[in-house]
Amino acid sequence: MTDSSNSRSPAFATGRYGHAIALVIAVLVPVLAKDFFVFQATQLMVYAIAIIGLNILVGINGQLSLGHGAFYALGAYTVAILMDGYGMPYGWALPVAALITFVAGFAFGLPALRLEGIYLALATFTLAIALPQILKLSVLDPWTGGVQGISITKPEAPAFLPLNADQWLYALTLAITCLVYWLARNLIGSRTGRALTAVKDNALAARTMGINVALYKTLAFSVSACFTGIAGALSAIVVQYVSPDSFSFYLSVAILVGLVVGGVGWLPGAFLGAAFILFVPNIAEGVSKGLSGAVYGVLLIALIVLRPGGSVGFGAAWRGLLSRTGRTTRQVSLSLSQEKETGS
């Protein structure tokens, strides 16, 4: 099939216009929805950013992490300390949090180069367990607030915008989400992204081809930690509070579950995975408060059994349906054209 025919296919059109349709719907949310739903939609995008960050590491580069909640916490505490302790505007605190988590990811990625598979997962697991305890140390109380945490004042919308605080935070989060998604998509499609994938497929072959495996593994960890830290920073601003207990190991597991549900290696699935970890626990609690964990586990297992590839399976099925529909439409059009020519 030629490139021109690909550009006219329904599957191509879906990929080309699907993002625009999703963006239009997202823009209309704060206009049509109530404040509580706007708040939930903002949280959904925050989780989606964290899942995109983990996807860069796991889905693209093939490194397993069970501790991304630590980078999420680092971004959140960076923003909280800068805004509450030093009076820094959130517009400056967010880039600083991104930079700090990028450096932290690079620093952790260097010693982790010697670890692979389950050993790397255990190392990141230790990071996720240790950081909340470190944040509770009395020596850090002047900055972290200890077990009491830090409260943040909700930013108000600029005076020239007719938005309340919740709508403004939604718009800010939406803009950052679009930027992160665009950066991740372009990274995956770039030469660097192909090198990351090559390292995932076969590190020895990639090294033979001249790819600096150590550099790209560390880069994947840095970018992944940076995106997750941005999510944590936004979460701190949206929730207006951070405490060590908010970043338990469960958070790292939740981000990983969102990645699996959304589809490893599939960026749009991050939003579906975020919806799962945000709404399904509430649904499970509505079914049975005493057995909410069991209900949540059953729903997760059922989804994995039905769609082992996560939400990417639904996307593939939808694209296949569109492709078959498009072929049928073209065949009907061709038949009608031939009948007209024969009649004439």
N, C-alpha and C positions, 0 to 999 in steps of 0.2 A: 504494500500500500504506500502511496506517495505521501509526502508531507502535506500537500494540499488536501488530500482526502482525509488525512488525520485531523487537520484543522477544521473540517466540516463534520466530523463525527460527533454524536451526542455526548460520548464520554469526554471528549476534549472540551466541548462546550460547557459541560458540567464543571470540569476542573477550572475552566477559564472564568466562568461567571458565578460559580458557587461562592467564592470568597466575597464577591461584591454583594450578593444577596444577603449573606450572613452579616456583612458589615452594615447594610441598610437596616436589617432587623435589630442589630445591636444598638444602632444610633437611636432607633425609635423607642427602645426600652424605657429610658428615663422620662420620656414624654408621655407614654401610655400607661406605665405601671406605677404601682404605689411604692412608697419609700422603702418598705420592708423587702419587697421583691427586688428593688434596685440594689439594696444592700446585699442580698443573696447573690444577685448576678455579678456584683463586684467581687465577692468572695470566690465565685466560680472562676472568674478570670485570673484571680491571684493563684489559685490552685493550678490552673491550666499553665501558667508561666512556669511554676515549679516542675510540673510534669514534662514540659518541653525541655527544661534544663536537664532533667534526669534522662530524657530520651536521647539527648546528644551523647551522653556517656554510655548508656546501656544499649540503646537501639542502633546507634551509628558507629560507636567505637568498640562495643562489646565488653565493656568493663562493668562489673556488677557492684552496685553500691546499696548498702542498707543503712546509710547514715546521712542522707541528704537533709534530714530534719535539722542537723547541726548547722549547715550552711544557711538554711532558712532562718534559724534562730540568730545566727550571727548577723544577717542582714537586718532582722527586726531590731535587735539590740543596738546596732550601730545607729540606725535612724532614731530610735528612742533616746539614746544618750545624747546625740547631737542636738535633737530638737528640745528635749526637756532640760538637759544640763547646761548646754551652751547656747541655746536660743537660735540655733541655725535654722533657716527656712527649709521646708521639706524639699523645695526645688533643688537645693544644694545637697541636702542630706542623702537623697536617693542616689545620685551619682557616686558619692563617697562610699555608700554601702556597697554599690556594685563593684567599685574598685577594690575595696577591702576583701570582699568575698572572692573576687578573681585572684587576688594575691594568696588568699588562704587556700583556695583550690590548687593553685600552683605549688604552694609549699607542701600540701598534703600529697599531691600527686607525685612529687619527686621520690620520696621514700617508698611510695606505694608501687613504684615501677617494678620492684622485685616480686610483687605479689600478683597473683592471678586467680580468677575463679573464686572459689569458696574462701580462700585465704584473704583476698582483697575484701570480700563481703564481710568477713569477721573483723577486719581492721576498721572498716567504715562503721560497723555495728558498735565497736568500742567507742568511736568518736561520738556517735549519737547518744550513747549511754553516759559518757563522761561529761559532755558539755553542760547539760542542765545542772549537774552537781557542781561543776566549776563556777557556774553563775551564782550559786548560793553561798559561795565562800564569803566570810565576813570581811576579808581584806578587800573585796571588790564591791562591798555595799555602797560606798560613796558614788559609784558609777552605775551599778546594775540594780540597786535597790534591794538586793538580797531576795528573800522569799516573797517579799511584798511586791516586787516588780516595779514597773514605771508606768505612769499614766501619761497619755499624750492628749493635747487639745486638738480637736478635730479642725482641720484647715477649712476656712471659708472660701467660697468661690470668689474670683476676682470681681471687683465692683462693676465692671462693664458687662458681666455675663448674668443673665436672669436665671440663675440656678441656685438651688439650696446646697447645703454642704454635701448631702448624700449624692445628689446628681453630679456635683463637681468631682467628687472622688470617683464616681463611676466613669465620667468622661476622661479623667486623668488615667485611670487604670486601663480603660479601653485603648487609649492612645499608646500607652506603654506596652500593652499586650500585642497590638498590631506591630509595633516596632520590634519586639522580641521575636514574634512569629516570622516577620520578614527577614530578620537577621539569621534566624535558624534555617529558614528555607534556602536562603542564598548561600549560607555556609555549607549545607548539605550538597547543593548543586555545584559548588565550586571545586577547584582542584584540591583544596584542603579537605573538603568533605569526602572526595573520592579517596584521598590518602587515608583518612580516618576509617573509611569502610574497608579499604584494603588491609589495614592493620587488624581489623576485626576478623576478616575472612581468613587471613593467614599471615601472621606477623613475620615468619621467616621469609616467605615469598616477598612480602612488602620490603623487608630489609634488603633482600637481594636486588630489588628494583631501585634501590637508592633512597628509599623513604626512611627518614630518621624516626624510628618507631618510638623511642623515648620521648622525643619532642612532641610528637602528635598525641601520644597518650596523655602527657602532662597538659597539653593544650586542651584536650577534650575535658579533662578534669577541671581546668580553670574556667572554661566557658560554661560548663554545666553548673559549677558552683556559683558563678556570677549570676546566671539566670535565676537560680533558686534563691540566691540572696536578694535579688530584686523582688521576687515574690514575697519573701519574708518582710522586707522593708515596707512594701505596700500593705501587707497584712497588718503591720504595727500601726500604720496610719489609719487604716480603715476601722480596725477594732478599737483603737485608741488605748491599748494596754498590752504590755508584755510582762511575762513572768516565767521563771524556769519551768514550772509545771505545764506551761502551754506548749512546750517543745519536747515532750517525752518521745520515747522510741516509737510510740504509736503513730506519730506524725510521719516519720520516715517510712513506716509500713504503709500508711495511707497514700503517700505519694507514689510508692512502688505499685500499690494496687491500682491506682489511677492509671499508671503507665500500662499495666497488663490489660486492664479493661479497655483502655483506649486503643491499644495496639502498639506493640514495640516497633519503633522505626517509622510510625505513621503520625505526622505532626497534627493533622486535624483531629485525630483521636484524643488529643490532650483535653479538649473541651468536653468530650463525652466521658472521659475518665474522671475529670473534675466534677462533672454533674453526678457521677456515681458516688464518689466519696463524700460529696456534700449533701445529697438528698437521700440516698439509700439508707444510711444509718437512722435518719428520722422516720423513714417508712418502716424499717425493722422495729423501731421502738413503738410505732403506732400499732403494729401487729401484736407485739407482746413486749411489755416493758421488762419483765423478768428474764425473758429469753431473747432480747434484742440482738445480742452477739451471735447467738445460734442462727437466728433468722437471717442476719447479715451474711453469715458464712454460707448458709444454704443458697442464698441468692447469688453470691459470688461464685460458688462451685457450679451452680446451674448455668451461669453465663459462660464460664470457662469451658464447660462440657459442650454447650450448644455452639459456641464460637471460640475455638481454641486460639485463634489469632486475634481475639479481641474485636473491637469495633471495626477494625480494618476489614474484617470479613463482611460486615454489612455494606461497607463502602464498595468492596469488590463486587458483591452481588448486585448492588445498585448500578454500578457502571456496566456490568454485564447485561443487565436488563435494558439499559439505555442503548447499548450497542446493538442488541438483538432487535429492539424497536426501530432503531435507525436503519438497520439493514432491511427490515421488512418494509419500512416506508419507502426506501430507495427502490426496492424491487417492485412495489406497487406502482410507483411513479414511472419506472422504466417500462412496465407492462402497458400502462395507459398510453405512454408516448408511442410505443410500438403499434398499439391498436389504432391510434390516430393516424400514424403514417400509413398503415395498411389500408385503412378506410379511405384515405385521400388518394 
